[in-house]
Amino acid sequence: DVIPKYAPDAVIGMIGGGGGGAVAGGGAPAAGGGGGGITLAEVAKHNTKADCWVVVNGEVLDVTKFLSEHPGGELAIITFAGKDASEEFNMIHPPDVIPKYAPDAVIGMIGGGGGGAVAGGGAPAAGGGGGGITLAEVAKHNTKADCWVVVNGEVLDVTKFLSEHPGGELAIITFAGKDASEEFNMIHP
Protein backbone atom coordinates (compact mmCIF):
# COMPACT_ATOMS: atom_id res chain seq x y z
CA ASP A 1 0.00 0.00 0.00
CA VAL A 2 2.77 2.46 0.90
CA ILE A 3 4.71 2.37 -2.38
CA PRO A 4 1.71 2.64 -4.74
CA LYS A 5 0.31 5.44 -2.56
CA TYR A 6 3.40 7.59 -2.01
CA ALA A 7 5.95 6.61 -4.68
CA PRO A 8 4.12 4.90 -7.56
CA ASP A 9 6.59 6.18 -10.18
CA ALA A 10 9.52 4.63 -8.32
CA VAL A 11 8.77 1.07 -9.48
CA ILE A 12 10.97 0.36 -12.50
CA GLY A 13 10.77 -3.44 -12.66
CA MET A 14 11.11 -6.70 -10.82
CA ILE A 15 14.26 -8.24 -9.44
CA GLY A 16 15.45 -11.10 -11.61
CA GLY A 17 18.34 -13.15 -12.84
CA GLY A 18 18.53 -11.26 -16.10
CA GLY A 19 17.23 -14.04 -18.31
CA GLY A 20 16.18 -17.65 -18.88
CA GLY A 21 14.34 -20.10 -16.68
CA ALA A 22 16.03 -21.65 -13.71
CA VAL A 23 16.56 -25.39 -13.91
CA ALA A 24 17.36 -27.49 -10.86
CA GLY A 25 19.76 -30.46 -10.94
CA GLY A 26 17.27 -33.00 -12.25
CA GLY A 27 16.28 -30.94 -15.26
CA ALA A 28 12.92 -29.86 -13.87
CA PRO A 29 12.18 -26.16 -13.37
CA ALA A 30 13.35 -25.00 -9.96
CA ALA A 31 10.76 -24.56 -7.22
CA GLY A 32 8.93 -21.26 -7.52
CA GLY A 33 10.55 -20.82 -10.91
CA GLY A 34 8.24 -19.86 -13.71
CA GLY A 35 10.06 -18.31 -16.65
CA GLY A 36 12.28 -15.96 -14.69
CA GLY A 37 13.82 -17.81 -11.79
CA ILE A 38 13.02 -18.20 -8.12
CA THR A 39 11.48 -15.19 -6.41
CA LEU A 40 12.92 -13.57 -3.27
CA ALA A 41 9.51 -14.20 -1.69
CA GLU A 42 9.95 -17.94 -2.31
CA VAL A 43 13.50 -17.87 -0.91
CA ALA A 44 12.22 -16.09 2.21
CA LYS A 45 10.01 -19.12 3.05
CA HIS A 46 13.11 -21.29 3.51
CA ASN A 47 14.52 -19.66 6.63
CA THR A 48 15.14 -22.41 9.17
CA LYS A 49 17.93 -24.85 9.98
CA ALA A 50 15.74 -27.67 8.64
CA ASP A 51 15.01 -25.82 5.37
CA CYS A 52 17.68 -23.22 4.60
CA TRP A 53 18.00 -21.32 1.31
CA VAL A 54 20.22 -18.29 0.68
CA VAL A 55 20.95 -16.09 -2.33
CA VAL A 56 24.57 -15.48 -3.34
CA ASN A 57 25.30 -13.33 -6.39
CA GLY A 58 21.97 -14.12 -8.02
CA GLU A 59 22.17 -17.88 -7.40
CA VAL A 60 19.68 -19.54 -5.06
CA LEU A 61 21.30 -22.16 -2.86
CA ASP A 62 19.61 -24.81 -0.73
CA VAL A 63 22.31 -25.10 1.94
CA THR A 64 20.32 -27.24 4.38
CA LYS A 65 22.57 -30.30 3.94
CA PHE A 66 25.73 -28.15 3.83
CA LEU A 67 25.15 -26.37 7.17
CA SER A 68 26.96 -28.99 9.26
CA GLU A 69 29.93 -28.95 6.84
CA HIS A 70 30.41 -25.15 6.78
CA PRO A 71 33.88 -24.36 8.19
CA GLY A 72 32.61 -21.09 9.65
CA GLY A 73 29.81 -22.82 11.54
CA GLU A 74 26.09 -23.16 10.93
CA LEU A 75 25.15 -19.81 12.47
CA ALA A 76 27.14 -17.89 9.87
CA ILE A 77 24.75 -19.25 7.22
CA ILE A 78 21.54 -19.50 9.26
CA THR A 79 21.80 -15.75 9.96
CA PHE A 80 21.04 -15.26 6.25
CA ALA A 81 18.47 -18.05 5.86
CA GLY A 82 15.81 -16.92 3.39
CA LYS A 83 17.81 -13.80 2.46
CA ASP A 84 20.41 -12.44 0.07
CA ALA A 85 23.83 -13.03 1.65
CA SER A 86 25.87 -11.76 -1.34
CA GLU A 87 27.49 -8.73 0.28
CA GLU A 88 28.68 -10.57 3.38
CA PHE A 89 29.59 -13.74 1.44
CA ASN A 90 31.74 -11.80 -1.04
CA MET A 91 33.66 -10.06 1.76
CA ILE A 92 34.79 -13.43 3.15
CA HIS A 93 34.92 -15.97 0.31
CA PRO A 94 36.78 -16.23 -2.99
CA PRO A 95 34.56 -16.60 -6.11
CA ASP A 96 35.23 -20.34 -6.58
CA VAL A 97 33.99 -21.44 -3.13
CA ILE A 98 30.48 -22.54 -4.12
CA PRO A 99 31.47 -24.54 -7.23
CA LYS A 100 34.34 -26.09 -5.30
CA TYR A 101 32.68 -26.99 -1.97
CA ALA A 102 28.90 -26.88 -2.48
CA PRO A 103 28.08 -27.28 -6.20
CA ASP A 104 24.97 -29.33 -5.44
CA ALA A 105 23.55 -26.52 -3.32
CA VAL A 106 22.74 -24.34 -6.36
CA ILE A 107 19.07 -24.89 -7.22
CA GLY A 108 18.43 -21.94 -9.55
CA MET A 109 18.74 -18.22 -10.14
CA ILE A 110 16.92 -15.43 -8.38
CA GLY A 111 14.18 -13.97 -10.55
CA GLY A 112 10.80 -12.30 -10.58
CA GLY A 113 9.03 -15.53 -11.48
CA GLY A 114 8.29 -14.45 -15.05
CA GLY A 115 8.20 -11.68 -17.67
CA GLY A 116 10.71 -9.00 -18.49
CA ALA A 117 10.97 -5.74 -16.59
CA VAL A 118 10.00 -2.61 -18.48
CA ALA A 119 11.05 0.89 -17.42
CA GLY A 120 8.80 3.92 -17.75
CA GLY A 121 9.45 4.64 -21.42
CA GLY A 122 8.58 1.13 -22.57
CA ALA A 123 12.18 0.02 -23.12
CA PRO A 124 13.54 -2.92 -21.14
CA ALA A 125 15.00 -1.77 -17.83
CA ALA A 126 18.80 -1.75 -17.53
CA GLY A 127 20.10 -5.24 -16.91
CA GLY A 128 16.62 -6.59 -17.61
CA GLY A 129 16.64 -9.34 -20.19
CA GLY A 130 13.88 -11.88 -19.88
CA GLY A 131 14.05 -12.32 -16.13
CA GLY A 132 14.05 -8.88 -14.55
CA ILE A 133 16.77 -6.63 -13.18
CA THR A 134 19.70 -8.36 -11.52
CA LEU A 135 20.83 -7.60 -7.97
CA ALA A 136 24.25 -6.82 -9.48
CA GLU A 137 22.63 -4.08 -11.59
CA VAL A 138 20.73 -2.71 -8.58
CA ALA A 139 24.02 -2.60 -6.62
CA LYS A 140 25.45 -0.08 -9.14
CA HIS A 141 22.80 2.48 -8.14
CA ASN A 142 23.97 3.20 -4.59
CA THR A 143 24.32 6.97 -4.25
CA LYS A 144 22.05 9.88 -3.36
CA ALA A 145 22.19 10.99 -7.01
CA ASP A 146 21.29 7.51 -8.31
CA CYS A 147 19.46 5.47 -5.69
CA TRP A 148 17.74 2.14 -6.35
CA VAL A 149 16.44 -0.27 -3.72
CA VAL A 150 14.63 -3.61 -3.82
CA VAL A 151 11.43 -4.00 -1.83
CA ASN A 152 9.60 -7.31 -1.93
CA GLY A 153 10.97 -8.22 -5.34
CA GLU A 154 10.27 -4.83 -6.93
CA VAL A 155 13.17 -2.64 -8.02
CA LEU A 156 12.56 0.99 -7.09
CA ASP A 157 14.40 4.06 -8.37
CA VAL A 158 13.85 6.26 -5.32
CA THR A 159 16.28 9.02 -6.33
CA LYS A 160 13.52 11.63 -6.78
CA PHE A 161 11.60 10.38 -3.72
CA LEU A 162 14.50 10.74 -1.25
CA SER A 163 13.74 14.37 -0.34
CA GLU A 164 10.04 13.51 0.16
CA HIS A 165 10.56 10.49 2.43
CA PRO A 166 8.88 11.25 5.80
CA GLY A 167 11.55 9.23 7.64
CA GLY A 168 14.37 11.22 6.04
CA GLU A 169 16.79 10.46 3.23
CA LEU A 170 19.26 8.46 5.32
CA ALA A 171 16.66 5.78 6.09
CA ILE A 172 16.61 4.96 2.36
CA ILE A 173 20.20 5.79 1.38
CA THR A 174 21.40 3.22 3.93
CA PHE A 175 19.90 0.58 1.60
CA ALA A 176 20.90 2.16 -1.72
CA GLY A 177 21.77 -0.61 -4.18
CA LYS A 178 20.47 -3.31 -1.80
CA ASP A 179 17.41 -5.32 -0.84
CA ALA A 180 15.57 -3.33 1.83
CA SER A 181 12.55 -5.67 2.08
CA GLU A 182 13.04 -6.87 5.65
CA GLU A 183 13.53 -3.41 7.12
CA PHE A 184 10.81 -1.85 4.92
CA ASN A 185 8.28 -4.48 6.01
CA MET A 186 9.10 -3.96 9.69
CA ILE A 187 8.39 -0.22 9.43
CA HIS A 188 5.64 0.09 6.84
CA PRO A 189 2.20 -1.54 7.14
Disulfide bonds with the S-S distance in Angstrom:
none
